[in-house]
Amino acid sequence: MSVLSSQFKPTSYWWEAAPPIDGTRAAPDGNYDVAVVGSGVIGLNAALALAEGGRKVVVFDSGKIGSGASTRNNGSIVPFHFLHQEQLEARFGAEVGARVARMFVDAFEHLLKVPKRYGFDPMIKPYERFFLACSPKHYAHYVADAALEGERGLGLGWKPIDKAELERRTGVRGYHGGLHIPNSLAMHSGLYIQGVAQACIAAGVDLIGKCRVLKMRGGGGTTTLVTERGEVRAREVVVATNGYSDGAVPYLKQRLIPARLYLSATEPVDPKLMERFFPDRQLADSKRSMGWIRPTPDGTRLMVGGRGGMMGNDPEVHARKLYQDMVAMVPELAGIKLTHCWYGVIAFPMDFLPHVSKVDGIHYIVGCCGVGMCAGTYLGNRIGNRILGAPQADSATAVDDLRFPRIPGPSAMNRLYSRLGIEWYNLRDWWDLRQK
């Protein structure tokens, strides 16, 4: 039996309702106060803040506007970092770990204000999120995470639940308990980016898609951007290319390891099955190569994601792997076909922290590690405010000017590093699962 629908598409499910646009201009209009490179969640929110502050702003993207990872993710709105609290504090100490965690809570609250302010509906829905412990060791980490979250006063209400309670509340079996996070949200990320892009247009931002920036050079208080459609000068430049950074931004190529995250969408699911397993509920396992399932905002389909870094470009191959993950997590979903499969490229700094920095007159905001919808909205707005000269209360972040470690060796090795990192994670997952 094929697991693929006869209407299978190798494109983002979100693009059905919110297809990315080419932009508002075919070419730049003279010189600008600020040029933004990258039209994802960070770049658009930075451009919006700057245009509302009276600056003449242009946004460039090598593809269509918002067509990168910002409309290829699963739409989760989460008030926490890719590394949970125990890992954050083990890596960076209690003070920095708590400060970063608080920033993600602030970012969560900031994002919720954006659709209301600009009058669009990205279908934000409340969900219970359950992290499923694949081993006793993983469950012990969840217990520690919940304790630290409470001690730091983050107000997230994390609660570890044992195996019996997990089965009672979710219906899933075969796990060693889990972590219940009550205040997660999710949305239609395509509609969100579409709404922010329209707000940018209303504020006077020039959006130029399918126009790659080839080179940037400074001098005389301005930066010249050499693009596929001519040169333009700007007094300030914001680079928010993240996993799509190329040779035009060698500073980032030397510091970011890109990785693919894959997602699929199912055909409509029987309402009784949805009510049984996914009544406003998301499931994610505890593996480092995490897999997850969540309902679409209209509650009719499921989205399945994970296996960051799968190799090859055949979406049908990846769809079959994601189907296997889905059925392994919830066997009752067997037989449901997939209608879409796609991937987005995210990026990981060596220290797994977002970075906000200014080097040689260029502002860089990157490295949200796959949880960028909240953090990207917040950091983009903050860097825009900073360029406008806003007070620290509206422009400072917990990750300002942190040391941004360079990846050893030439940037041409980054793809190999990504693959090695994924295989290392897979090996550690295999070892942890043997400890059952």
Residue pairs with C-beta under 8 A, 6 or more apart in sequence:
1 335
2 337
3 319
3 320
3 323
3 337
3 338
4 316
4 319
4 320
4 337
4 338
5 267
5 337
5 338
5 339
7 339
8 316
8 319
8 338
8 339
8 340
8 341
9 339
9 340
10 315
10 316
10 340
10 341
10 342
11 340
11 342
12 71
12 72
12 190
12 263
12 340
12 342
12 344
13 263
13 265
13 296
13 301
13 303
13 339
13 340
13 342
14 71
14 72
14 75
14 188
14 189
14 190
14 191
15 71
15 190
17 188
17 190
17 191
18 71
18 188
18 190
18 191
18 193
18 194
19 190
20 63
20 64
20 65
20 66
20 67
20 71
20 193
20 209
21 64
21 65
21 66
21 197
21 207
21 209
22 64
22 65
22 209
22 210
23 61
23 64
23 65
23 206
23 207
23 208
23 209
23 210
23 211
24 201
24 205
24 206
24 207
24 208
25 206
25 207
25 208
26 208
26 229
27 208
27 211
27 229
27 230
28 58
28 206
28 208
28 227
28 229
28 230
28 232
29 58
29 206
30 232
31 222
31 232
31 233
31 234
32 55
32 56
32 57
32 58
32 206
32 232
32 233
32 234
32 235
33 50
33 55
33 56
33 57
33 234
33 235
33 236
34 47
34 50
34 55
34 56
34 57
34 58
34 234
34 235
34 236
34 237
34 238
34 387
35 57
35 58
35 59
35 60
35 223
35 225
35 232
35 234
35 236
35 237
35 238
36 43
36 44
36 46
36 47
36 50
36 57
36 58
36 59
36 60
36 237
36 238
36 240
37 43
37 59
37 60
37 61
37 213
37 225
37 237
37 238
37 239
37 240
37 241
37 248
37 249
38 59
38 60
38 61
38 68
38 239
38 240
38 241
38 242
38 244
39 59
39 60
39 61
39 65
39 66
39 67
39 68
39 197
39 207
39 209
40 66
40 68
40 69
40 70
40 193
40 240
40 242
40 372
40 376
41 70
41 192
41 193
41 196
41 372
41 373
41 376
41 377
41 380
42 240
42 242
42 365
42 366
42 368
42 372
42 376
42 377
42 379
42 380
43 59
43 61
43 238
43 240
43 380
44 59
44 65
44 66
44 193
44 196
44 197
44 200
44 380
45 114
45 196
45 376
45 377
45 378
45 379
45 380
45 381
45 384
46 238
46 240
46 365
46 380
46 381
46 383
46 384
47 57
47 59
47 200
47 205
47 238
47 380
47 384
48 196
48 199
48 200
48 203
48 205
48 380
48 381
48 384
49 380
49 381
49 383
49 384
49 385
49 388
50 57
50 384
50 387
50 388
51 57
51 200
51 203
51 204
51 205
52 203
53 384
53 385
53 388
55 387
55 388
56 204
57 200
57 204
57 205
57 206
58 205
58 206
58 207
58 208
58 232
58 234
59 65
59 200
59 205
59 206
59 207
59 208
60 208
60 211
60 212
60 213
60 225
60 227
61 67
61 68
61 207
61 208
61 209
61 210
61 211
62 210
62 211
62 212
62 213
62 244
62 246
63 209
63 210
64 209
64 210
65 197
65 207
65 209
66 190
66 193
66 194
66 197
67 209
68 242
68 243
68 244
68 344
68 345
69 242
69 243
69 244
69 261
69 344
69 345
69 346
69 372
70 189
70 193
70 344
70 372
70 373
70 376
71 189
71 190
71 193
72 189
72 261
72 263
72 342
72 343
72 344
73 189
73 261
73 263
73 344
73 370
73 372
73 373
74 186
74 189
74 263
74 292
74 294
74 303
74 305
75 186
75 187
75 188
75 189
75 192
75 294
75 297
75 303
75 373
76 184
76 185
76 186
76 282
76 294
76 371
76 373
77 108
77 111
77 112
77 124
77 184
77 185
77 186
77 187
77 373
77 374
78 104
78 108
78 129
78 184
78 185
78 371
78 374
79 104
79 105
79 107
79 108
79 109
79 154
79 156
79 183
79 184
79 374
80 101
80 104
80 105
80 156
80 181
80 371
81 88
81 100
81 101
81 104
81 369
81 371
82 352
82 368
82 369
82 370
82 371
83 91
83 352
83 369
84 141
84 145
85 97
85 101
85 145
85 148
85 149
85 152
85 154
86 141
86 144
86 145
86 148
88 96
88 97
88 100
88 101
89 97
89 98
89 148
90 97
91 97
91 351
91 352
92 100
92 351
92 353
96 398
98 152
99 398
100 353
100 398
100 399
101 149
101 152
101 154
102 152
102 154
102 398
103 375
103 378
103 397
103 398
103 399
104 371
104 374
104 375
105 154
105 155
105 156
106 378
107 374
107 375
107 377
107 378
107 379
108 185
108 374
110 374
110 377
110 378
110 381
111 373
111 374
111 377
111 378
112 124
112 185
114 195
114 196
114 377
115 121
115 122
115 124
115 192
115 195
118 195
118 196
118 198
118 199
120 191
120 194
120 195
120 198
120 199
121 191
121 195
122 187
122 188
122 189
122 191
122 192
122 195
123 187
123 188
123 191
123 297
123 298
124 185
124 186
124 187
125 185
125 186
125 187
125 280
125 297
126 183
126 184
126 185
126 280
127 184
127 185
127 186
127 280
127 281
127 282
127 294
127 295
128 180
128 181
128 182
128 184
128 280
128 281
128 282
129 180
129 181
129 182
129 184
129 281
129 282
129 284
130 166
130 169
130 170
130 178
130 179
130 180
130 181
130 281
130 282
130 283
130 284
131 142
131 178
131 179
131 181
131 284
131 285
131 286
132 166
132 172
132 175
132 178
132 283
132 284
132 285
132 286
132 329
133 139
133 142
133 175
133 176
133 177
133 178
133 179
133 286
134 175
134 176
134 285
134 286
134 287
134 429
134 432
134 433
135 176
135 286
135 432
135 433
135 435
135 436
136 176
136 435
136 436
137 432
137 435
138 176
138 286
138 432
139 160
139 176
139 177
139 178
139 286
141 286
142 160
142 177
142 178
142 179
142 286
143 160
145 158
145 179
146 158
146 159
146 160
146 179
149 156
149 158
150 158
156 181
156 183
157 181
157 182
157 183
158 179
158 180
158 181
159 179
159 180
159 182
160 177
160 178
160 179
160 180
161 169
161 177
161 178
161 179
161 180
162 177
163 175
163 176
163 177
165 177
166 172
166 175
166 177
166 178
167 173
169 180
170 178
170 277
170 281
170 283
171 276
171 277
171 330
172 277
172 283
172 329
172 330
175 285
176 436
178 286
184 282
186 282
186 294
186 297
187 297
187 373
188 296
188 297
189 373
192 373
196 377
197 207
200 207
201 207
208 227
208 229
211 227
211 228
211 229
212 227
212 228
212 246
212 248
213 225
213 226
213 227
213 248
214 226
214 227
214 228
214 248
215 225
215 226
215 248
216 223
216 224
216 225
216 226
216 237
216 248
216 249
216 362
217 223
217 224
217 226
218 224
218 360
218 361
218 362
221 235
222 233
222 234
222 235
223 233
223 234
223 235
223 236
223 237
223 361
223 362
224 231
224 232
224 233
225 231
225 232
225 233
225 234
225 237
236 361
236 363
236 387
237 361
237 362
237 363
238 362
238 363
238 365
238 383
238 384
238 387
239 245
239 249
239 252
239 362
239 363
239 364
239 365
239 366
240 364
240 365
240 366
240 376
240 380
241 249
241 252
241 366
242 256
242 345
242 346
242 347
242 366
242 367
242 368
242 372
243 256
243 258
243 259
243 344
243 345
243 346
243 347
244 258
244 345
245 252
245 253
245 256
245 258
245 347
245 366
246 253
247 253
249 364
250 411
251 359
251 360
251 362
251 364
252 364
252 366
253 411
253 414
254 406
254 407
254 411
255 349
255 350
255 355
255 404
255 405
255 406
255 407
256 347
256 348
256 349
256 366
256 367
256 407
256 414
257 347
257 348
257 349
257 350
257 407
257 414
257 417
257 418
257 421
258 345
258 346
258 347
258 414
258 415
258 418
259 308
259 309
259 345
259 346
259 347
259 348
259 418
259 421
259 422
260 308
260 309
260 310
260 343
260 344
260 345
260 346
261 305
261 306
261 308
261 343
261 344
261 345
261 346
261 370
262 305
262 306
262 307
262 308
262 310
262 318
262 321
262 322
262 341
262 342
262 343
263 303
263 304
263 305
263 322
263 340
263 341
263 342
263 343
263 344
264 303
264 304
264 305
264 318
264 319
264 322
264 323
264 326
264 338
264 340
264 341
264 342
265 296
265 301
265 302
265 303
265 304
265 338
265 339
265 340
265 341
266 301
266 302
266 303
266 304
266 326
266 333
266 336
266 337
266 338
266 339
267 301
267 336
267 337
267 338
267 339
268 300
268 301
269 300
269 301
269 302
269 333
269 336
273 332
273 333
274 295
274 299
274 300
274 302
276 332
277 283
277 330
277 332
277 333
278 293
278 294
278 295
278 302
280 295
281 294
281 295
282 292
282 293
282 294
282 295
283 292
283 293
283 294
283 329
283 330
284 290
284 291
284 292
284 293
285 291
285 292
285 329
287 429
287 432
287 433
288 425
288 426
288 428
288 429
289 306
289 307
289 308
289 309
289 422
289 425
289 426
289 429
290 306
290 308
291 304
291 305
291 306
291 307
291 322
291 325
291 326
291 328
291 329
292 304
292 305
292 306
293 302
293 303
293 304
293 326
293 329
293 330
293 333
294 302
294 303
295 301
295 302
295 303
296 302
296 303
301 339
302 326
302 333
302 336
304 322
304 323
304 325
304 326
304 338
305 322
306 322
306 325
307 318
307 321
307 322
307 325
308 346
308 370
308 422
309 418
309 419
309 421
309 422
310 318
310 321
310 343
311 419
312 318
315 341
315 342
315 343
316 341
318 341
318 343
319 338
319 341
322 338
322 341
323 338
326 333
326 336
327 333
327 334
346 368
346 369
346 370
346 372
347 366
347 367
347 369
348 367
348 369
348 421
349 355
349 366
349 367
349 369
349 404
349 405
350 405
350 406
350 407
351 402
351 405
352 367
352 369
353 367
353 399
353 402
354 365
354 366
354 367
354 368
354 369
354 375
354 379
354 399
355 364
355 365
355 366
355 367
355 399
355 402
355 404
356 363
356 364
356 365
356 379
356 382
356 383
356 397
356 399
356 400
356 401
357 363
357 364
357 400
357 401
357 402
357 404
358 364
358 401
363 383
363 386
363 387
365 376
365 379
365 380
365 383
368 375
368 376
368 379
378 397
379 397
379 399
382 394
382 395
382 396
382 397
383 395
385 394
385 395
386 395
386 396
407 413
407 414
407 417
